[in-house]
Amino acid sequence: MADHHGDHHADGHRRQQQLQGEAADQAAAEIIKEQDRLLPIANVGRIMKQILPPNAKISKEAKETMQECVSEFISFVTGEASDKCHKEKRKTVNGDDVCWAFGALGFDDYVDPMRRIYASI
């Protein structure tokens, strides 16, 4: 005679392991999404160092804070440019769209420098 209680217990244990595995997979996917969302911290640190005196040091916390801020800023401007493209039934965001987004979001001082950079590419 089979021990149905033991089978049920084993099934429950397998299901618990499966759920734990799925949770770990989801957590890993969220970490990857977070990394994809942020500019590489080494690049952010390099840009920050360009404006500072040669002997200046930058803390990890300062780099991480700047990384979050500039990544969010780029997403904000890009999202506005993307919305414009969507309304115009276009799939590709271009430099003119980004320049337009700067102005639309109130960053008027950035529009001319951005247009010059875009024109030189």
A tleap script that builds the chain and sets N, CA, C and O, in Angstrom:
source leaprc.protein.ff14SB
mol = sequence {
  NMET ALA ASP HIE HIE GLY ASP HIE HIE ALA
  ASP GLY HIE ARG ARG GLN GLN GLN LEU GLN
  GLY GLU ALA ALA ASP GLN ALA ALA ALA GLU
  ILE ILE LYS GLU GLN ASP ARG LEU LEU PRO
  ILE ALA ASN VAL GLY ARG ILE MET LYS GLN
  ILE LEU PRO PRO ASN ALA LYS ILE SER LYS
  GLU ALA LYS GLU THR MET GLN GLU CYS VAL
  SER GLU PHE ILE SER PHE VAL THR GLY GLU
  ALA SER ASP LYS CYS HIE LYS GLU LYS ARG
  LYS THR VAL ASN GLY ASP ASP VAL CYS TRP
  ALA PHE GLY ALA LEU GLY PHE ASP ASP TYR
  VAL ASP PRO MET ARG ARG ILE TYR ALA SER
  CILE
}
set mol.1.N position { 0.848 -1.175 0.000 }
set mol.1.CA position { 0.000 0.000 0.000 }
set mol.1.C position { 0.891 1.234 0.000 }
set mol.1.O position { 1.842 1.309 0.778 }
set mol.2.N position { 0.596 2.202 -0.861 }
set mol.2.CA position { 1.426 3.400 -1.011 }
set mol.2.C position { 1.166 4.368 0.129 }
set mol.2.O position { 0.064 4.433 0.674 }
set mol.3.N position { 2.177 5.099 0.471 }
set mol.3.CA position { 2.067 6.116 1.524 }
set mol.3.C position { 1.694 7.447 0.861 }
set mol.3.O position { 2.567 8.213 0.451 }
set mol.4.N position { 0.386 7.711 0.763 }
set mol.4.CA position { -0.076 8.926 0.089 }
set mol.4.C position { 0.369 10.188 0.817 }
set mol.4.O position { 0.598 11.223 0.190 }
set mol.5.N position { 0.491 10.104 2.135 }
set mol.5.CA position { 0.941 11.262 2.906 }
set mol.5.C position { 2.371 11.636 2.522 }
set mol.5.O position { 2.680 12.817 2.364 }
set mol.6.N position { 3.233 10.651 2.372 }
set mol.6.CA position { 4.626 10.886 1.978 }
set mol.6.C position { 4.713 11.479 0.584 }
set mol.6.O position { 5.520 12.378 0.347 }
set mol.7.N position { 3.880 10.981 -0.366 }
set mol.7.CA position { 3.862 11.519 -1.734 }
set mol.7.C position { 3.425 12.986 -1.723 }
set mol.7.O position { 3.996 13.838 -2.403 }
set mol.8.N position { 2.389 13.242 -0.924 }
set mol.8.CA position { 1.879 14.617 -0.839 }
set mol.8.C position { 2.946 15.561 -0.275 }
set mol.8.O position { 3.122 16.681 -0.754 }
set mol.9.N position { 3.646 15.082 0.746 }
set mol.9.CA position { 4.715 15.889 1.354 }
set mol.9.C position { 5.834 16.170 0.337 }
set mol.9.O position { 6.332 17.293 0.255 }
set mol.10.N position { 6.218 15.162 -0.425 }
set mol.10.CA position { 7.278 15.329 -1.431 }
set mol.10.C position { 6.835 16.296 -2.517 }
set mol.10.O position { 7.625 17.122 -2.974 }
set mol.11.N position { 5.561 16.200 -2.938 }
set mol.11.CA position { 5.046 17.134 -3.952 }
set mol.11.C position { 5.074 18.569 -3.436 }
set mol.11.O position { 5.431 19.497 -4.161 }
set mol.12.N position { 4.691 18.734 -2.173 }
set mol.12.CA position { 4.707 20.072 -1.570 }
set mol.12.C position { 6.117 20.632 -1.502 }
set mol.12.O position { 6.341 21.815 -1.756 }
set mol.13.N position { 7.069 19.765 -1.154 }
set mol.13.CA position { 8.473 20.191 -1.074 }
set mol.13.C position { 8.995 20.590 -2.453 }
set mol.13.O position { 9.684 21.601 -2.588 }
set mol.14.N position { 8.663 19.790 -3.491 }
set mol.14.CA position { 9.082 20.120 -4.863 }
set mol.14.C position { 8.479 21.455 -5.301 }
set mol.14.O position { 9.156 22.270 -5.928 }
set mol.15.N position { 7.205 21.675 -4.969 }
set mol.15.CA position { 6.532 22.926 -5.354 }
set mol.15.C position { 7.199 24.115 -4.651 }
set mol.15.O position { 7.385 25.173 -5.253 }
set mol.16.N position { 7.552 23.936 -3.386 }
set mol.16.CA position { 8.221 25.001 -2.641 }
set mol.16.C position { 9.570 25.332 -3.287 }
set mol.16.O position { 9.914 26.505 -3.426 }
set mol.17.N position { 10.330 24.317 -3.679 }
set mol.17.CA position { 11.617 24.540 -4.341 }
set mol.17.C position { 11.413 25.253 -5.680 }
set mol.17.O position { 12.183 26.140 -6.047 }
set mol.18.N position { 10.356 24.846 -6.408 }
set mol.18.CA position { 10.071 25.473 -7.698 }
set mol.18.C position { 9.753 26.967 -7.504 }
set mol.18.O position { 10.242 27.813 -8.253 }
set mol.19.N position { 8.935 27.277 -6.500 }
set mol.19.CA position { 8.588 28.677 -6.220 }
set mol.19.C position { 9.813 29.485 -5.812 }
set mol.19.O position { 9.975 30.634 -6.223 }
set mol.20.N position { 10.687 28.865 -4.989 }
set mol.20.CA position { 11.916 29.551 -4.586 }
set mol.20.C position { 12.801 29.809 -5.800 }
set mol.20.O position { 13.402 30.877 -5.918 }
set mol.21.N position { 12.881 28.842 -6.695 }
set mol.21.CA position { 13.668 29.011 -7.918 }
set mol.21.C position { 13.112 30.114 -8.794 }
set mol.21.O position { 13.864 30.912 -9.351 }
set mol.22.N position { 11.768 30.160 -8.919 }
set mol.22.CA position { 11.133 31.213 -9.717 }
set mol.22.C position { 11.379 32.585 -9.095 }
set mol.22.O position { 11.628 33.554 -9.811 }
set mol.23.N position { 11.312 32.671 -7.774 }
set mol.23.CA position { 11.570 33.940 -7.086 }
set mol.23.C position { 13.008 34.390 -7.310 }
set mol.23.O position { 13.265 35.575 -7.522 }
set mol.24.N position { 13.944 33.449 -7.263 }
set mol.24.CA position { 15.356 33.781 -7.503 }
set mol.24.C position { 15.553 34.244 -8.941 }
set mol.24.O position { 16.287 35.198 -9.198 }
set mol.25.N position { 14.891 33.560 -9.882 }
set mol.25.CA position { 14.980 33.967 -11.293 }
set mol.25.C position { 14.423 35.375 -11.484 }
set mol.25.O position { 15.003 36.184 -12.208 }
set mol.26.N position { 13.295 35.667 -10.832 }
set mol.26.CA position { 12.685 36.988 -10.951 }
set mol.26.C position { 13.595 38.054 -10.338 }
set mol.26.O position { 13.747 39.136 -10.905 }
set mol.27.N position { 14.188 37.762 -9.204 }
set mol.27.CA position { 15.104 38.712 -8.562 }
set mol.27.C position { 16.305 38.971 -9.465 }
set mol.27.O position { 16.748 40.112 -9.596 }
set mol.28.N position { 16.830 37.926 -10.084 }
set mol.28.CA position { 17.963 38.095 -11.007 }
set mol.28.C position { 17.553 38.931 -12.209 }
set mol.28.O position { 18.321 39.776 -12.667 }
set mol.29.N position { 16.356 38.704 -12.722 }
set mol.29.CA position { 15.866 39.478 -13.869 }
set mol.29.C position { 15.715 40.947 -13.492 }
set mol.29.O position { 16.008 41.826 -14.302 }
set mol.30.N position { 15.255 41.224 -12.257 }
set mol.30.CA position { 15.110 42.617 -11.821 }
set mol.30.C position { 16.469 43.289 -11.681 }
set mol.30.O position { 16.604 44.473 -11.991 }
set mol.31.N position { 17.474 42.556 -11.222 }
set mol.31.CA position { 18.826 43.111 -11.120 }
set mol.31.C position { 19.343 43.437 -12.511 }
set mol.31.O position { 19.942 44.493 -12.716 }
set mol.32.N position { 19.122 42.553 -13.461 }
set mol.32.CA position { 19.558 42.801 -14.839 }
set mol.32.C position { 18.841 44.025 -15.394 }
set mol.32.O position { 19.468 44.872 -16.030 }
set mol.33.N position { 17.539 44.130 -15.163 }
set mol.33.CA position { 16.787 45.291 -15.640 }
set mol.33.C position { 17.354 46.577 -15.039 }
set mol.33.O position { 17.491 47.586 -15.731 }
set mol.34.N position { 17.679 46.534 -13.756 }
set mol.34.CA position { 18.260 47.704 -13.081 }
set mol.34.C position { 19.586 48.085 -13.727 }
set mol.34.O position { 19.847 49.265 -13.961 }
set mol.35.N position { 20.431 47.085 -14.017 }
set mol.35.CA position { 21.721 47.371 -14.650 }
set mol.35.C position { 21.532 47.907 -16.060 }
set mol.35.O position { 22.272 48.793 -16.486 }
set mol.36.N position { 20.560 47.387 -16.786 }
set mol.36.CA position { 20.292 47.859 -18.146 }
set mol.36.C position { 19.794 49.301 -18.148 }
set mol.36.O position { 20.007 50.038 -19.111 }
set mol.37.N position { 19.139 49.690 -17.080 }
set mol.37.CA position { 18.536 51.012 -16.966 }
set mol.37.C position { 19.583 52.090 -16.667 }
set mol.37.O position { 19.359 53.266 -16.951 }
set mol.38.N position { 20.704 51.698 -16.105 }
set mol.38.CA position { 21.706 52.662 -15.662 }
set mol.38.C position { 22.889 52.733 -16.623 }
set mol.38.O position { 23.282 51.727 -17.214 }
set mol.39.N position { 23.444 53.917 -16.770 }
set mol.39.CA position { 24.695 54.056 -17.511 }
set mol.39.C position { 25.798 53.340 -16.746 }
set mol.39.O position { 25.746 53.271 -15.518 }
set mol.40.N position { 26.780 52.813 -17.433 }
set mol.40.CA position { 27.880 52.154 -16.715 }
set mol.40.C position { 28.564 53.127 -15.751 }
set mol.40.O position { 28.905 54.251 -16.120 }
set mol.41.N position { 28.755 52.677 -14.525 }
set mol.41.CA position { 29.303 53.558 -13.495 }
set mol.41.C position { 30.718 54.013 -13.830 }
set mol.41.O position { 31.112 55.119 -13.459 }
set mol.42.N position { 31.491 53.177 -14.526 }
set mol.42.CA position { 32.854 53.578 -14.913 }
set mol.42.C position { 32.802 54.791 -15.855 }
set mol.42.O position { 33.624 55.700 -15.742 }
set mol.43.N position { 31.850 54.802 -16.767 }
set mol.43.CA position { 31.699 55.941 -17.681 }
set mol.43.C position { 31.288 57.204 -16.927 }
set mol.43.O position { 31.797 58.294 -17.189 }
set mol.44.N position { 30.364 57.036 -15.993 }
set mol.44.CA position { 29.916 58.180 -15.190 }
set mol.44.C position { 31.101 58.750 -14.403 }
set mol.44.O position { 31.301 59.965 -14.376 }
set mol.45.N position { 31.870 57.893 -13.776 }
set mol.45.CA position { 33.044 58.334 -13.007 }
set mol.45.C position { 34.063 59.045 -13.882 }
set mol.45.O position { 34.641 60.053 -13.475 }
set mol.46.N position { 34.285 58.521 -15.084 }
set mol.46.CA position { 35.235 59.156 -16.005 }
set mol.46.C position { 34.777 60.569 -16.393 }
set mol.46.O position { 35.580 61.502 -16.430 }
set mol.47.N position { 33.497 60.710 -16.677 }
set mol.47.CA position { 32.961 62.032 -17.026 }
set mol.47.C position { 33.061 62.982 -15.840 }
set mol.47.O position { 33.411 64.149 -16.013 }
set mol.48.N position { 32.763 62.502 -14.649 }
set mol.48.CA position { 32.854 63.336 -13.451 }
set mol.48.C position { 34.290 63.811 -13.235 }
set mol.48.O position { 34.518 64.971 -12.891 }
set mol.49.N position { 35.254 62.918 -13.437 }
set mol.49.CA position { 36.672 63.260 -13.211 }
set mol.49.C position { 37.165 64.355 -14.160 }
set mol.49.O position { 38.065 65.120 -13.813 }
set mol.50.N position { 36.576 64.430 -15.356 }
set mol.50.CA position { 37.020 65.407 -16.359 }
set mol.50.C position { 36.901 66.848 -15.865 }
set mol.50.O position { 37.692 67.705 -16.258 }
set mol.51.N position { 35.935 67.112 -15.022 }
set mol.51.CA position { 35.686 68.489 -14.574 }
set mol.51.C position { 36.418 68.812 -13.266 }
set mol.51.O position { 36.530 69.976 -12.883 }
set mol.52.N position { 36.911 67.778 -12.589 }
set mol.52.CA position { 37.555 67.972 -11.289 }
set mol.52.C position { 39.069 68.132 -11.429 }
set mol.52.O position { 39.652 67.716 -12.430 }
set mol.53.N position { 39.701 68.738 -10.422 }
set mol.53.CA position { 41.171 68.813 -10.434 }
set mol.53.C position { 41.765 67.407 -10.463 }
set mol.53.O position { 41.140 66.469 -9.968 }
set mol.54.N position { 42.950 67.244 -11.028 }
set mol.54.CA position { 43.559 65.917 -11.201 }
set mol.54.C position { 43.687 65.105 -9.905 }
set mol.54.O position { 43.608 63.877 -9.937 }
set mol.55.N position { 43.884 65.777 -8.774 }
set mol.55.CA position { 44.084 65.045 -7.515 }
set mol.55.C position { 42.773 64.777 -6.760 }
set mol.55.O position { 42.792 64.191 -5.678 }
set mol.56.N position { 41.646 65.200 -7.322 }
set mol.56.CA position { 40.353 65.025 -6.638 }
set mol.56.C position { 39.924 63.563 -6.660 }
set mol.56.O position { 40.179 62.838 -7.622 }
set mol.57.N position { 39.280 63.152 -5.598 }
set mol.57.CA position { 38.745 61.800 -5.482 }
set mol.57.C position { 37.221 61.885 -5.501 }
set mol.57.O position { 36.643 62.890 -5.087 }
set mol.58.N position { 36.576 60.826 -5.981 }
set mol.58.CA position { 35.116 60.764 -6.011 }
set mol.58.C position { 34.696 59.486 -5.278 }
set mol.58.O position { 35.156 58.392 -5.607 }
set mol.59.N position { 33.833 59.634 -4.298 }
set mol.59.CA position { 33.387 58.459 -3.544 }
set mol.59.C position { 32.489 57.582 -4.407 }
set mol.59.O position { 31.879 58.041 -5.372 }
set mol.60.N position { 32.428 56.322 -4.036 }
set mol.60.CA position { 31.543 55.376 -4.727 }
set mol.60.C position { 30.096 55.860 -4.624 }
set mol.60.O position { 29.338 55.780 -5.590 }
set mol.61.N position { 29.722 56.360 -3.451 }
set mol.61.CA position { 28.357 56.857 -3.246 }
set mol.61.C position { 28.046 58.019 -4.186 }
set mol.61.O position { 26.944 58.094 -4.728 }
set mol.62.N position { 29.005 58.927 -4.384 }
set mol.62.CA position { 28.795 60.059 -5.283 }
set mol.62.C position { 28.616 59.578 -6.726 }
set mol.62.O position { 27.759 60.081 -7.453 }
set mol.63.N position { 29.431 58.601 -7.129 }
set mol.63.CA position { 29.297 58.047 -8.490 }
set mol.63.C position { 27.949 57.360 -8.662 }
set mol.63.O position { 27.296 57.519 -9.693 }
set mol.64.N position { 27.531 56.596 -7.657 }
set mol.64.CA position { 26.250 55.890 -7.741 }
set mol.64.C position { 25.080 56.870 -7.779 }
set mol.64.O position { 24.113 56.660 -8.513 }
set mol.65.N position { 25.169 57.939 -6.989 }
set mol.65.CA position { 24.116 58.954 -6.987 }
set mol.65.C position { 24.025 59.628 -8.352 }
set mol.65.O position { 22.933 59.798 -8.896 }
set mol.66.N position { 25.177 60.011 -8.903 }
set mol.66.CA position { 25.198 60.640 -10.216 }
set mol.66.C position { 24.698 59.664 -11.281 }
set mol.66.O position { 23.972 60.056 -12.194 }
set mol.67.N position { 25.087 58.399 -11.164 }
set mol.67.CA position { 24.652 57.370 -12.111 }
set mol.67.C position { 23.122 57.300 -12.140 }
set mol.67.O position { 22.523 57.269 -13.216 }
set mol.68.N position { 22.502 57.275 -10.987 }
set mol.68.CA position { 21.033 57.242 -10.905 }
set mol.68.C position { 20.426 58.492 -11.533 }
set mol.68.O position { 19.469 58.408 -12.302 }
set mol.69.N position { 20.990 59.649 -11.198 }
set mol.69.CA position { 20.430 60.914 -11.672 }
set mol.69.C position { 20.539 61.070 -13.186 }
set mol.69.O position { 19.557 61.406 -13.847 }
set mol.70.N position { 21.718 60.829 -13.733 }
set mol.70.CA position { 21.881 61.029 -15.178 }
set mol.70.C position { 21.099 59.976 -15.963 }
set mol.70.O position { 20.581 60.262 -17.042 }
set mol.71.N position { 21.013 58.770 -15.427 }
set mol.71.CA position { 20.241 57.731 -16.106 }
set mol.71.C position { 18.762 58.102 -16.122 }
set mol.71.O position { 18.087 57.935 -17.137 }
set mol.72.N position { 18.268 58.598 -15.011 }
set mol.72.CA position { 16.871 59.027 -14.929 }
set mol.72.C position { 16.618 60.212 -15.867 }
set mol.72.O position { 15.592 60.257 -16.546 }
set mol.73.N position { 17.536 61.154 -15.903 }
set mol.73.CA position { 17.403 62.325 -16.775 }
set mol.73.C position { 17.330 61.905 -18.242 }
set mol.73.O position { 16.479 62.388 -18.988 }
set mol.74.N position { 18.219 61.012 -18.650 }
set mol.74.CA position { 18.227 60.534 -20.034 }
set mol.74.C position { 16.919 59.806 -20.346 }
set mol.74.O position { 16.356 59.982 -21.426 }
set mol.75.N position { 16.441 59.004 -19.424 }
set mol.75.CA position { 15.170 58.301 -19.627 }
set mol.75.C position { 14.011 59.291 -19.752 }
set mol.75.O position { 13.113 59.102 -20.574 }
set mol.76.N position { 14.035 60.323 -18.952 }
set mol.76.CA position { 13.000 61.353 -18.965 }
set mol.76.C position { 12.942 62.054 -20.322 }
set mol.76.O position { 11.872 62.169 -20.919 }
set mol.77.N position { 14.086 62.517 -20.805 }
set mol.77.CA position { 14.147 63.223 -22.084 }
set mol.77.C position { 13.815 62.267 -23.234 }
set mol.77.O position { 13.073 62.626 -24.148 }
set mol.78.N position { 14.360 61.063 -23.187 }
set mol.78.CA position { 14.108 60.087 -24.244 }
set mol.78.C position { 12.639 59.690 -24.290 }
set mol.78.O position { 12.072 59.512 -25.368 }
set mol.79.N position { 12.032 59.554 -23.135 }
set mol.79.CA position { 10.603 59.222 -23.075 }
set mol.79.C position { 9.754 60.284 -23.739 }
set mol.79.O position { 8.800 59.964 -24.447 }
set mol.80.N position { 10.087 61.542 -23.520 }
set mol.80.CA position { 9.357 62.645 -24.149 }
set mol.80.C position { 9.536 62.609 -25.666 }
set mol.80.O position { 8.575 62.787 -26.415 }
set mol.81.N position { 10.764 62.380 -26.111 }
set mol.81.CA position { 11.038 62.282 -27.553 }
set mol.81.C position { 10.300 61.078 -28.147 }
set mol.81.O position { 9.770 61.156 -29.255 }
set mol.82.N position { 10.269 59.987 -27.420 }
set mol.82.CA position { 9.578 58.782 -27.888 }
set mol.82.C position { 8.077 59.014 -28.011 }
set mol.82.O position { 7.452 58.562 -28.970 }
set mol.83.N position { 7.500 59.716 -27.046 }
set mol.83.CA position { 6.065 60.039 -27.116 }
set mol.83.C position { 5.752 60.841 -28.367 }
set mol.83.O position { 4.740 60.605 -29.028 }
set mol.84.N position { 6.618 61.788 -28.691 }
set mol.84.CA position { 6.445 62.599 -29.908 }
set mol.84.C position { 6.454 61.691 -31.136 }
set mol.84.O position { 5.598 61.825 -32.010 }
set mol.85.N position { 7.393 60.790 -31.207 }
set mol.85.CA position { 7.487 59.860 -32.345 }
set mol.85.C position { 6.240 58.990 -32.442 }
set mol.85.O position { 5.713 58.758 -33.529 }
set mol.86.N position { 5.779 58.514 -31.293 }
set mol.86.CA position { 4.591 57.656 -31.272 }
set mol.86.C position { 3.380 58.421 -31.828 }
set mol.86.O position { 2.618 57.886 -32.634 }
set mol.87.N position { 3.211 59.670 -31.392 }
set mol.87.CA position { 2.090 60.494 -31.881 }
set mol.87.C position { 2.192 60.736 -33.382 }
set mol.87.O position { 1.179 60.848 -34.074 }
set mol.88.N position { 3.425 60.815 -33.877 }
set mol.88.CA position { 3.660 61.039 -35.314 }
set mol.88.C position { 3.759 59.721 -36.083 }
set mol.88.O position { 4.089 59.707 -37.269 }
set mol.89.N position { 3.469 58.608 -35.389 }
set mol.89.CA position { 3.498 57.262 -35.987 }
set mol.89.C position { 4.859 56.925 -36.609 }
set mol.89.O position { 4.946 56.347 -37.693 }
set mol.90.N position { 5.917 57.309 -35.880 }
set mol.90.CA position { 7.290 56.965 -36.280 }
set mol.90.C position { 7.866 56.041 -35.229 }
set mol.90.O position { 7.492 56.104 -34.057 }
set mol.91.N position { 8.787 55.175 -35.658 }
set mol.91.CA position { 9.386 54.209 -34.736 }
set mol.91.C position { 10.774 54.621 -34.274 }
set mol.91.O position { 11.255 54.118 -33.258 }
set mol.92.N position { 11.426 55.520 -34.991 }
set mol.92.CA position { 12.817 55.866 -34.688 }
set mol.92.C position { 12.922 57.263 -34.088 }
set mol.92.O position { 12.483 58.247 -34.683 }
set mol.93.N position { 13.514 57.329 -32.898 }
set mol.93.CA position { 13.795 58.619 -32.256 }
set mol.93.C position { 15.107 59.132 -32.842 }
set mol.93.O position { 16.099 58.403 -32.880 }
set mol.94.N position { 15.115 60.384 -33.299 }
set mol.94.CA position { 16.347 60.946 -33.864 }
set mol.94.C position { 16.811 62.150 -33.040 }
set mol.94.O position { 16.160 62.545 -32.072 }
set mol.95.N position { 17.922 62.711 -33.433 }
set mol.95.CA position { 18.498 63.836 -32.694 }
set mol.95.C position { 17.578 65.045 -32.623 }
set mol.95.O position { 17.531 65.731 -31.603 }
set mol.96.N position { 16.849 65.308 -33.696 }
set mol.96.CA position { 15.893 66.430 -33.677 }
set mol.96.C position { 14.811 66.204 -32.633 }
set mol.96.O position { 14.377 67.145 -31.969 }
set mol.97.N position { 14.374 64.955 -32.487 }
set mol.97.CA position { 13.361 64.630 -31.479 }
set mol.97.C position { 13.893 64.886 -30.072 }
set mol.97.O position { 13.182 65.418 -29.219 }
set mol.98.N position { 15.140 64.505 -29.835 }
set mol.98.CA position { 15.752 64.713 -28.526 }
set mol.98.C position { 15.889 66.219 -28.253 }
set mol.98.O position { 15.584 66.686 -27.156 }
set mol.99.N position { 16.349 66.971 -29.261 }
set mol.99.CA position { 16.460 68.428 -29.101 }
set mol.99.C position { 15.095 69.042 -28.815 }
set mol.99.O position { 14.977 69.914 -27.954 }
set mol.100.N position { 14.068 68.597 -29.526 }
set mol.100.CA position { 12.711 69.088 -29.300 }
set mol.100.C position { 12.282 68.783 -27.860 }
set mol.100.O position { 11.688 69.628 -27.191 }
set mol.101.N position { 12.590 67.567 -27.391 }
set mol.101.CA position { 12.192 67.154 -26.043 }
set mol.101.C position { 12.836 68.044 -24.980 }
set mol.101.O position { 12.190 68.403 -23.996 }
set mol.102.N position { 14.101 68.397 -25.176 }
set mol.102.CA position { 14.756 69.305 -24.223 }
set mol.102.C position { 13.950 70.592 -24.079 }
set mol.102.O position { 13.687 71.045 -22.965 }
set mol.103.N position { 13.557 71.181 -25.217 }
set mol.103.CA position { 12.767 72.412 -25.177 }
set mol.103.C position { 11.398 72.199 -24.564 }
set mol.103.O position { 10.944 73.007 -23.755 }
set mol.104.N position { 10.738 71.119 -24.943 }
set mol.104.CA position { 9.393 70.828 -24.442 }
set mol.104.C position { 9.383 70.624 -22.931 }
set mol.104.O position { 8.385 70.908 -22.269 }
set mol.105.N position { 10.487 70.136 -22.391 }
set mol.105.CA position { 10.575 69.879 -20.952 }
set mol.105.C position { 11.128 71.071 -20.168 }
set mol.105.O position { 11.305 70.992 -18.952 }
set mol.106.N position { 11.399 72.171 -20.868 }
set mol.106.CA position { 11.868 73.377 -20.191 }
set mol.106.C position { 13.372 73.511 -20.076 }
set mol.106.O position { 13.865 74.385 -19.363 }
set mol.107.N position { 14.110 72.651 -20.770 }
set mol.107.CA position { 15.569 72.731 -20.750 }
set mol.107.C position { 16.053 73.533 -21.960 }
set mol.107.O position { 16.889 73.070 -22.737 }
set mol.108.N position { 15.511 74.742 -22.102 }
set mol.108.CA position { 15.789 75.575 -23.277 }
set mol.108.C position { 17.275 75.859 -23.459 }
set mol.108.O position { 17.755 75.948 -24.589 }
set mol.109.N position { 18.006 76.003 -22.357 }
set mol.109.CA position { 19.447 76.294 -22.452 }
set mol.109.C position { 20.238 75.150 -23.092 }
set mol.109.O position { 21.361 75.354 -23.552 }
set mol.110.N position { 19.662 73.965 -23.122 }
set mol.110.CA position { 20.353 72.801 -23.694 }
set mol.110.C position { 20.088 72.627 -25.189 }
set mol.110.O position { 20.839 71.932 -25.874 }
set mol.111.N position { 19.029 73.252 -25.697 }
set mol.111.CA position { 18.610 72.992 -27.077 }
set mol.111.C position { 19.700 73.365 -28.085 }
set mol.111.O position { 20.055 72.536 -28.923 }
set mol.112.N position { 20.237 74.578 -28.029 }
set mol.112.CA position { 21.258 74.980 -29.012 }
set mol.112.C position { 22.534 74.145 -28.907 }
set mol.112.O position { 23.039 73.684 -29.931 }
set mol.113.N position { 23.074 73.935 -27.698 }
set mol.113.CA position { 24.259 73.059 -27.619 }
set mol.113.C position { 23.977 71.651 -28.158 }
set mol.113.O position { 24.826 71.064 -28.829 }
set mol.114.N position { 22.802 71.115 -27.869 }
set mol.114.CA position { 22.451 69.777 -28.361 }
set mol.114.C position { 22.346 69.775 -29.883 }
set mol.114.O position { 22.791 68.831 -30.535 }
set mol.115.N position { 21.761 70.827 -30.449 }
set mol.115.CA position { 21.657 70.907 -31.921 }
set mol.115.C position { 23.046 70.970 -32.559 }
set mol.115.O position { 23.285 70.359 -33.601 }
set mol.116.N position { 23.959 71.711 -31.929 }
set mol.116.CA position { 25.337 71.775 -32.465 }
set mol.116.C position { 26.018 70.419 -32.399 }
set mol.116.O position { 26.701 70.017 -33.341 }
set mol.117.N position { 25.836 69.715 -31.296 }
set mol.117.CA position { 26.430 68.383 -31.156 }
set mol.117.C position { 25.824 67.431 -32.179 }
set mol.117.O position { 26.541 66.678 -32.839 }
set mol.118.N position { 24.497 67.467 -32.308 }
set mol.118.CA position { 23.807 66.589 -33.240 }
set mol.118.C position { 24.235 66.880 -34.684 }
set mol.118.O position { 24.401 65.962 -35.487 }
set mol.119.N position { 24.410 68.151 -34.998 }
set mol.119.CA position { 24.823 68.537 -36.359 }
set mol.119.C position { 26.253 68.081 -36.668 }
set mol.119.O position { 26.592 67.854 -37.829 }
set mol.120.N position { 27.086 67.949 -35.641 }
set mol.120.CA position { 28.490 67.583 -35.868 }
set mol.120.C position { 28.698 66.065 -35.957 }
set mol.120.O position { 29.787 65.609 -36.306 }
set mol.121.N position { 27.675 65.297 -35.646 }
set mol.121.CA position { 27.816 63.825 -35.653 }
set mol.121.C position { 27.665 63.302 -37.078 }
set mol.121.O position { 27.750 62.095 -37.305 }
savepdb mol mol.pdb
quit
